[in-house]
Amino acid sequence: AEKEYGKDFESILSSRMREPFWIIDIPLENREFYDRESDSEPGVLEDMDLIYPEGFGEGLSGGEREFLQERIRERIKRKGQSEEQFKWILAYSSKGLAPSAGFGIGIERLTRYICGLKRIEDTHPFPKTPGKLSL
């Protein structure tokens, strides 16, 4: 999608679609070192995003996490980050990590989509908007 629509592909596709859709086959360089690279498709992550249509944007993001220490170490290096910065995860991974996966869903984003609200602030009874007092 990025090759065809550019860096802003999520917004472009969200605006054009009329139903929620999934983005998969996310390139390795687009995410962090802890996202698991596919064994069958090198350079592609085992991640996914649910995108709401009609310009509402991302609603959910998730995927598998890397659990092999050597792959974690390699990805930290490829990202140009220091092992010192992530020594805690390298220490845990030296003992062996269990394979895991998960996702995060934005409840406010889901509410905004279901209710057709223009602004995320409208999903809160008392939004915390910088520069505004809400009483």
N, C-alpha and C positions, 0 to 999 in steps of 0.2 A: 504494500500500500504506500509506503514511504517513497519508493522509487517512482511510482506513478503520480502521486499527489503532493510530494514534498514533505517537509518536516511537520506541517500543520494538517497531516492527513486525517487525524482523529476528528478534528473540528469540521473539516470538509465533508468527510463521509457521514458524520452525525447529522449535519445539515441536510444532506441529500436523502438519507434513508427515512422510511416511514415506520419501521419496526426495529426493535432492539436487535443488535447483532454482536457477534464475537470477533475479536481480533486474536489470531493465534499466529504461530510461526514468527515470533518476535525476535529480531536479530540480537545476537549476543551483546553487541556494543551498546544497545539501548537501555540496558538495565544494570543492576549492581552485581558485584562479584558473587553474592550468595544465591543468585538465581541459577537453577540447574540447567546445564547445557544438554541438549538431546543427544543420546547415544547413537541414534539412527540418522540424525541430521546435524552434523557438526556446524557450529555457527548459529544455530537456532535454539532458543530457550524453550523449556517446558512451562511456559507462562501463557496467560490469557487475560484479556480485558473484555468486559461487557460494556458496550457503548449504547447509550440511549439515543433514539432517533430525534429528528426535528430540532437538532442543535442543542439537545440537553447534555451531551457529552458523556464522559466516563462515569459508570455507575459502580463498577466492581473491578478489582484487579487482584490477580493472584497467580499461583503456580507452585511448582516443586522447588525445594531448597537443596543446594549442594550439600552433601554430607561427607564426601571423601576429602581428606586433608590435602592431598597433593593437588587436587583440582581447585580447592579453595585457595591454596598458596599461589598456584599458577594464575588464577583469575585476579587475585589481588595485584599481582605483578603486572598483568596485562592492562589493568585499570590505572596503572601508574600510582598506586597507593603503597604505603609502607606496611610491612609485616608487623612492625612495632605498634602501629595504630590498631591492629586487629589481633594482637597477641592472645587476647582472651579467647577468641573463637578458634585460633590455632591450637591453644592448649586443650580446649574441650574436644576438638576434632582429633587430636592425637590419641584420645581414649576411645574414639569411635562414636560417631553420631548416627542416630537412627534416621532412615529416610523419612522426610516429612513434606507436607504441602499445606497450603492454606490460601485464604483470600481475605480481603477486606472489602466490606460493602459500606458505602456512604449512605447512612439512613436519611440524612438531609437531602442528598441528591435523589434518592429514591422517592422521597416525599415530594420533592419539587417536580419530578417527572410525572408521578401519578396524578398530582393535583394541577399540573400545567402551570406552575408558578414561574414568573419571569426571573426572580432573584432568589438565591439560596437563603438570604436573610428572611424571606417571607415564610420559611419553614419553622422559624423559632418564634415562640410567643414573646420573648424578650431577647432579641438579637444583640450580640456584642459587636457593634459596628464602630471601628476606629473613628474618633472625632464626633461621635453622636452619643447623647445621653438617652438611655431607654428606661422609662419608668411607666 
